[in-house]
Amino acid sequence: MKPYILLPCLFLHASLATAATVAPGSEKLFVATALTAGEFTDGIEGPACDRKGNVYCVSFRHARNIARISPKGKAVLFLELPGESWGNGIRFNPAGDMFIADYTGHNVLKVDMKSKQVSVFAHNPAMNQPNDLAIAPDGTLYASDPNWKNSTGQLWRITTDGRTHRESADMGTSNGIEVSPDGRTLYVNESVQRNVWQFDITADGSLKNKRLFKRFDDFGFDGMRCDIDGNLYITRHGKGVVVKVSPQGVVLREIDVLGPHPTNICFGGRDGRTAYVTEAREKRLVQFRVDRPGLEWSRWKR
């Protein structure tokens, strides 16, 4: 991260912290409710919010369809991915472009939100099946890349011009992935091995100093996201909860998401304090309110 952007970011963090203060008892926090009906397949994933608060998820009635869901829960077809592409994780960059992990085509796709034109942003035949995406403040993408058959995985860095760099070839089943609020740490979880790892992000975006952040004894992992304080919200596949973990690795709480198979999470809403979770058994999107804004929402406010 360049020194000249640190002070604005710190100022933003402070202003968001003030704006996001929740009066005790003013609303119910961490209580999930259904936002959509069962209009998706059991491949429902994504999700990601745009500047206007719409949520986008994959597998809307068909595996290749991307849905746009309004804050009130109305889901409509946004686009159908071309060819044999199937989407999984979705992310927006600071310019508002959508990126989709295409796990059947070994691609990361880019969507122009005005024209809905879909293009291949990054491709590497050495990718197993790009699963989820994280984005750094400078627009660098990181992609998890599991091999479910062998319970192994890879980790990729994708520069803003679409070049791919394999950062790790010896992961377990790499899945959920996220960048810390200060842009200096990458978190990656392994679904089968139940580990959450940390990497240092260097000045050129490459990774070093892999170390264990947290290990769980049961159930699997899927997508995860940070709030502005660096707390990780991790979906626990098979347990039916999202677990909130502090930057120090302390489990702070678990949130029941009304179904056993949460697959991913994002933050949005009017103040960034609405968490949206995709759940595969009920094939729907659920929501709950949180105490602090999500990191991705805060980036829309810069």
C-alpha positions as CSV (number, residue, x, y, z in Angstrom):
1,M,0.0,0.0,0.0
2,K,1.4,3.4,-1.0
3,P,2.0,5.8,2.0
4,Y,-0.1,8.6,0.5
5,I,-3.3,6.6,0.8
6,L,-3.0,5.6,4.4
7,L,-4.2,8.8,6.0
8,P,-7.4,9.0,3.9
9,C,-8.1,5.4,4.7
10,L,-7.6,6.0,8.4
11,F,-9.9,9.0,8.2
12,L,-12.5,6.9,6.4
13,H,-12.2,4.2,9.0
14,A,-12.7,6.6,11.8
15,S,-15.8,8.3,10.2
16,L,-17.3,4.9,9.4
17,A,-16.8,3.8,13.0
18,T,-18.6,6.9,14.2
19,A,-21.4,6.5,11.7
20,A,-21.9,2.8,12.5
21,T,-22.3,3.1,16.2
22,V,-25.4,1.1,17.2
23,A,-27.4,2.1,20.2
24,P,-28.0,-0.9,22.6
25,G,-31.3,-2.5,22.0
26,S,-32.1,-0.4,18.9
27,E,-32.4,-3.4,16.6
28,K,-32.0,-7.1,16.5
29,L,-28.4,-8.1,15.5
30,F,-27.2,-11.4,14.3
31,V,-30.7,-12.9,13.7
32,A,-31.1,-14.3,10.2
33,T,-34.2,-14.0,8.0
34,A,-34.9,-15.3,4.5
35,L,-34.5,-12.6,1.8
36,T,-35.4,-14.7,-1.3
37,A,-37.6,-17.6,-2.0
38,G,-36.1,-20.8,-3.4
39,E,-35.5,-19.5,-6.9
40,F,-31.9,-20.7,-7.1
41,T,-30.3,-24.1,-7.7
42,D,-28.2,-25.7,-4.9
43,G,-25.2,-24.1,-6.6
44,I,-26.2,-20.7,-5.2
45,E,-23.0,-18.7,-4.5
46,G,-21.5,-15.3,-5.0
47,P,-22.6,-13.1,-3.4
48,A,-21.5,-9.5,-3.9
49,C,-23.1,-6.0,-3.6
50,D,-22.9,-3.1,-6.0
51,R,-22.9,0.6,-5.1
52,K,-26.7,0.8,-5.1
53,G,-27.0,-2.1,-2.7
54,N,-28.1,-4.8,-5.1
55,V,-26.8,-8.3,-4.4
56,Y,-25.6,-10.6,-7.2
57,C,-25.6,-14.4,-6.9
58,V,-24.9,-17.2,-9.3
59,S,-27.2,-20.2,-10.2
60,F,-30.5,-18.3,-10.5
61,R,-32.8,-21.0,-11.8
62,H,-29.9,-22.4,-13.9
63,A,-26.2,-22.9,-13.2
64,R,-25.0,-20.2,-15.7
65,N,-27.5,-17.5,-14.7
66,I,-26.5,-14.5,-12.5
67,A,-29.2,-12.9,-10.5
68,R,-29.6,-9.3,-9.3
69,I,-31.5,-9.1,-6.0
70,S,-32.8,-5.8,-4.7
71,P,-32.5,-4.9,-1.0
72,K,-36.2,-5.9,-0.7
73,G,-35.5,-9.4,-2.0
74,K,-36.8,-9.2,-5.6
75,A,-34.6,-11.4,-7.8
76,V,-34.3,-10.9,-11.5
77,L,-32.1,-12.4,-14.2
78,F,-29.0,-10.1,-14.7
79,L,-27.2,-12.2,-17.3
80,E,-26.4,-15.7,-18.5
81,L,-22.8,-16.6,-18.7
82,P,-21.7,-17.6,-22.2
83,G,-20.7,-21.1,-23.4
84,E,-20.0,-23.6,-20.7
85,S,-18.9,-21.2,-18.0
86,W,-20.3,-21.7,-14.5
87,G,-19.8,-19.0,-12.0
88,N,-18.9,-19.2,-8.3
89,G,-17.4,-16.3,-6.3
90,I,-18.2,-12.8,-7.4
91,R,-16.3,-9.6,-6.6
92,F,-16.4,-5.9,-7.6
93,N,-13.3,-3.8,-8.1
94,P,-13.2,-0.1,-7.0
95,A,-14.3,1.0,-10.5
96,G,-17.4,-1.1,-10.3
97,D,-16.5,-3.9,-12.6
98,M,-17.7,-7.4,-11.7
99,F,-15.4,-10.3,-11.6
100,I,-16.6,-13.9,-11.5
101,A,-14.7,-17.1,-10.7
102,D,-15.5,-19.5,-13.7
103,Y,-14.6,-22.9,-12.3
104,T,-15.4,-24.9,-15.4
105,G,-13.5,-22.7,-17.8
106,H,-10.4,-22.2,-15.7
107,N,-11.1,-18.4,-16.0
108,V,-11.8,-15.3,-14.1
109,L,-14.4,-13.4,-16.0
110,K,-15.0,-9.7,-16.2
111,V,-18.4,-8.1,-16.6
112,D,-19.0,-4.6,-17.9
113,M,-22.0,-3.6,-15.8
114,K,-23.5,-1.1,-18.3
115,S,-23.3,-3.3,-21.4
116,K,-23.4,-6.7,-19.6
117,Q,-20.5,-7.8,-21.8
118,V,-18.7,-10.8,-20.4
119,S,-15.0,-11.2,-21.2
120,V,-12.2,-13.5,-20.1
121,F,-10.1,-11.3,-17.8
122,A,-7.6,-14.1,-16.8
123,H,-7.1,-17.6,-17.9
124,N,-4.6,-20.3,-17.0
125,P,-5.0,-24.0,-17.9
126,A,-3.0,-24.9,-14.7
127,M,-6.0,-23.7,-12.6
128,N,-8.1,-26.5,-11.2
129,Q,-11.3,-24.6,-10.8
130,P,-11.2,-21.0,-9.6
131,N,-13.6,-20.9,-6.6
132,D,-13.6,-17.6,-4.8
133,L,-12.0,-14.2,-5.1
134,A,-10.6,-11.5,-2.9
135,I,-9.6,-8.0,-4.0
136,A,-6.8,-5.8,-2.6
137,P,-7.1,-2.0,-2.4
138,D,-5.0,-1.6,-5.5
139,G,-7.3,-3.9,-7.5
140,T,-5.2,-7.0,-7.4
141,L,-7.3,-10.2,-7.3
142,Y,-6.5,-13.3,-5.4
143,A,-8.2,-16.6,-6.3
144,S,-8.6,-19.8,-4.4
145,D,-8.4,-22.9,-6.5
146,P,-9.3,-26.3,-4.9
147,N,-8.9,-29.8,-6.3
148,W,-11.8,-31.5,-4.5
149,K,-10.9,-35.0,-5.8
150,N,-7.4,-34.9,-4.3
151,S,-8.2,-32.6,-1.3
152,T,-5.5,-30.2,-2.5
153,G,-5.5,-26.7,-3.8
154,Q,-3.7,-23.7,-5.2
155,L,-3.6,-20.0,-4.7
156,W,-3.4,-17.4,-7.5
157,R,-2.6,-13.7,-7.7
158,I,-4.1,-11.8,-10.7
159,T,-2.7,-8.4,-11.5
160,T,-4.9,-5.6,-12.9
161,D,-3.8,-6.4,-16.4
162,G,-5.0,-10.0,-16.1
163,R,-1.7,-11.7,-15.6
164,T,-1.8,-14.8,-13.4
165,H,0.9,-15.8,-10.8
166,R,0.6,-19.0,-8.8
167,E,1.4,-18.0,-5.2
168,S,1.0,-21.4,-3.7
169,A,0.8,-24.9,-5.2
170,D,0.6,-26.9,-1.9
171,M,-2.6,-25.8,-0.2
172,G,-5.3,-28.0,1.1
173,T,-8.8,-27.5,-0.5
174,S,-8.4,-23.7,-0.7
175,N,-11.8,-22.0,-0.6
176,G,-12.8,-18.8,1.3
177,I,-10.4,-15.9,0.7
178,E,-10.2,-12.3,1.9
179,V,-7.9,-9.3,2.3
180,S,-7.6,-7.5,5.6
181,P,-8.7,-3.9,6.0
182,D,-5.2,-2.5,5.9
183,G,-4.4,-4.5,2.7
184,R,-1.4,-6.2,4.2
185,T,-2.8,-9.7,5.0
186,L,-4.5,-12.4,3.0
187,Y,-6.7,-15.0,4.7
188,V,-7.4,-18.3,2.9
189,N,-9.3,-21.2,4.4
190,E,-9.2,-24.9,3.5
191,S,-12.6,-26.6,3.5
192,V,-11.5,-30.2,4.2
193,Q,-8.6,-29.5,6.5
194,R,-10.5,-26.8,8.4
195,N,-7.5,-24.5,8.5
196,V,-7.5,-20.7,8.1
197,W,-4.1,-19.4,6.9
198,Q,-2.6,-15.9,6.8
199,F,-0.1,-14.6,4.3
200,D,1.7,-11.3,4.3
201,I,1.0,-9.2,1.1
202,T,4.2,-7.6,-0.1
203,A,4.6,-4.3,-2.0
204,D,4.2,-6.0,-5.4
205,G,1.2,-8.1,-4.3
206,S,3.1,-11.4,-3.9
207,L,2.7,-13.4,-0.8
208,K,5.1,-14.5,1.9
209,N,5.2,-15.8,5.5
210,K,2.3,-18.3,5.5
211,R,1.2,-19.1,9.0
212,L,-1.8,-20.8,10.7
213,F,-4.4,-18.3,11.9
214,K,-7.2,-20.6,13.1
215,R,-8.1,-24.3,13.1
216,F,-11.5,-25.8,13.7
217,D,-12.1,-29.4,14.8
218,D,-15.4,-30.1,12.9
219,F,-17.5,-29.1,9.9
220,G,-16.3,-27.5,6.7
221,F,-15.6,-24.0,5.5
222,D,-16.7,-22.0,2.5
223,G,-16.7,-18.3,1.7
224,M,-15.6,-15.6,4.2
225,R,-15.5,-11.8,4.4
226,C,-14.1,-9.1,6.8
227,D,-15.8,-6.2,8.5
228,I,-14.0,-2.9,8.8
229,D,-12.4,-3.9,12.1
230,G,-10.8,-7.0,10.5
231,N,-13.2,-9.5,12.1
232,L,-13.7,-12.5,9.8
233,Y,-17.2,-13.9,9.1
234,I,-16.7,-17.5,7.9
235,T,-19.4,-19.7,6.5
236,R,-19.4,-23.2,8.2
237,H,-20.7,-25.6,5.6
238,G,-22.5,-28.5,7.3
239,K,-23.0,-26.7,10.6
240,G,-25.5,-24.1,9.3
241,V,-23.8,-21.1,10.9
242,V,-21.5,-18.1,10.1
243,V,-18.8,-17.8,12.7
244,K,-17.3,-14.4,13.6
245,V,-13.6,-14.5,14.5
246,S,-11.6,-11.6,15.8
247,P,-8.2,-10.6,14.2
248,Q,-6.6,-12.4,17.1
249,G,-8.3,-15.6,16.2
250,V,-10.9,-15.6,19.0
251,V,-14.4,-16.9,18.1
252,L,-16.8,-14.1,19.1
253,R,-20.1,-15.7,18.1
254,E,-22.0,-18.0,15.7
255,I,-25.0,-16.9,13.7
256,D,-27.6,-19.5,12.6
257,V,-28.4,-19.0,8.9
258,L,-31.6,-21.1,8.7
259,G,-30.0,-23.9,6.7
260,P,-27.1,-26.4,7.0
261,H,-25.1,-25.4,4.0
262,P,-24.1,-21.7,3.9
263,T,-21.8,-21.2,0.9
264,N,-20.7,-17.6,1.0
265,I,-21.3,-14.1,2.5
266,C,-21.1,-10.4,1.6
267,F,-22.0,-7.1,3.2
268,G,-24.2,-4.3,2.0
269,G,-27.4,-2.4,3.0
270,R,-27.8,1.2,3.6
271,D,-25.0,1.4,6.2
272,G,-22.9,-1.7,5.3
273,R,-24.3,-3.6,8.3
274,T,-26.4,-6.1,6.5
275,A,-24.8,-9.5,5.9
276,Y,-26.1,-11.6,3.0
277,V,-25.5,-15.3,3.0
278,T,-26.1,-17.9,0.3
279,E,-27.5,-21.2,1.6
280,A,-27.6,-24.2,-0.7
281,R,-30.1,-26.6,0.9
282,E,-33.0,-24.0,0.9
283,K,-31.5,-22.5,-2.3
284,R,-31.9,-18.9,-1.1
285,L,-30.3,-15.8,0.2
286,V,-30.7,-15.0,3.9
287,Q,-29.7,-11.8,5.7
288,F,-28.9,-10.6,9.2
289,R,-27.8,-7.3,10.7
290,V,-24.4,-6.9,12.3
291,D,-22.8,-4.3,14.6
292,R,-20.0,-3.0,12.3
293,P,-19.9,-2.3,8.5
294,G,-18.4,-4.8,6.1
295,L,-15.1,-4.0,4.5
296,E,-16.3,-4.3,0.9
297,W,-19.2,-1.8,1.6
298,S,-16.7,0.7,3.1
299,R,-14.7,0.7,-0.1
300,W,-17.7,2.0,-2.1
301,K,-17.7,5.1,0.1
302,R,-14.2,6.2,-0.8
